[in-house]
Amino acid sequence: MKLRNMEELASKKVLDKFYQEYVIEVEPQHKFKCKVCGKLFKGADFVRKHIEYKHHDTVEAITKFFNSYVLYFQPHHPNDPIQQLH
């Protein structure tokens, strides 16, 4: 698997976890609620779509933070110790 695909897979896992945390099931009504704004929906998939479109800034901030973290610890061009000696 290429590095880019691994980064995308890891990013997808982080977003999936984010969506799981921000979708709240309301037991007696069998509905689902958006944790950001409190709006009720019939299904968890609808809440996920709602978060993607209405709270895109929150999703973008999570993605940006994750990508910064990944790129910080996995630089594209590691320093070559032999070149540093010259």
C-alpha positions as MATLAB code, in Angstrom:
seq = 'MKLRNMEELASKKVLDKFYQEYVIEVEPQHKFKCKVCGKLFKGADFVRKHIEYKHHDTVEAITKFFNSYVLYFQPHHPNDPIQQLH';
ca = [
       0.000    0.000    0.000;
       1.365    3.421   -0.918;
       2.018    6.031    1.756;
      -0.659    8.345    0.363;
      -3.266    5.583    0.600;
      -2.192    4.821    4.165;
      -2.570    8.508    5.099;
      -6.034    8.596    3.543;
      -7.016    5.416    5.375;
      -5.798    6.809    8.699;
      -7.603   10.091    8.045;
     -10.802    8.175    7.259;
     -10.514    6.274   10.544;
     -10.106    9.521   12.478;
     -13.157   11.029   10.769;
     -15.203    7.879   11.433;
     -14.337    8.128   15.125;
     -15.261   11.830   15.073;
     -18.660   11.029   13.534;
     -19.289    8.290   16.113;
     -18.622   10.778   18.917;
     -20.845   13.493   17.425;
     -23.865   11.273   16.641;
     -25.916   10.715   19.793;
     -28.733    8.163   19.933;
     -31.835    9.294   21.812;
     -33.183    6.051   23.334;
     -36.940    6.528   23.925;
     -37.594    8.114   20.531;
     -35.175    5.944   18.506;
     -33.786    9.061   16.889;
     -30.285   10.425   16.491;
     -29.027   13.863   17.472;
     -26.209   16.053   16.177;
     -23.899   16.862   19.086;
     -22.880   20.170   17.490;
     -26.326   21.780   17.139;
     -28.774   19.324   18.745;
     -30.915   18.719   15.647;
     -32.788   15.368   15.602;
     -32.722   12.875   12.711;
     -34.283    9.494   11.879;
     -30.952    7.756   11.276;
     -27.259    8.009   12.074;
     -26.384    8.323    8.371;
     -28.510   11.462    8.130;
     -26.626   13.007   11.062;
     -23.312   12.189    9.401;
     -24.400   13.862    6.155;
     -25.707   16.826    8.156;
     -22.353   17.239    9.907;
     -20.486   16.973    6.582;
     -22.562   19.723    4.962;
     -23.691   22.030    7.779;
     -20.684   21.759   10.093;
     -18.013   21.441    7.419;
     -15.748   23.881    9.258;
     -15.556   21.499   12.236;
     -14.774   18.515   10.000;
     -12.186   20.559    8.108;
     -10.496   21.618   11.361;
     -10.241   17.976   12.496;
      -8.832   16.926    9.109;
      -6.337   19.810    9.064;
      -5.149   19.011   12.590;
      -4.732   15.317   11.725;
      -2.858   16.049    8.494;
      -0.511   18.422   10.321;
       0.164   15.739   12.897;
       0.855   13.062   10.259;
       3.101   15.295    8.159;
       5.032   16.468   11.231;
       6.016   12.931   12.208;
       6.489   11.591    8.664;
       8.471   14.150    6.666;
       8.620   13.558    2.927;
      12.370   14.075    2.667;
      14.318   12.728    5.619;
      17.793   14.140    6.104;
      20.596   12.045    4.689;
      23.361   11.741    7.330;
      26.057   11.259    4.670;
      25.171   14.532    2.936;
      25.286   16.362    6.252;
      28.945   15.368    6.706;
      30.052   17.118    3.469;
];
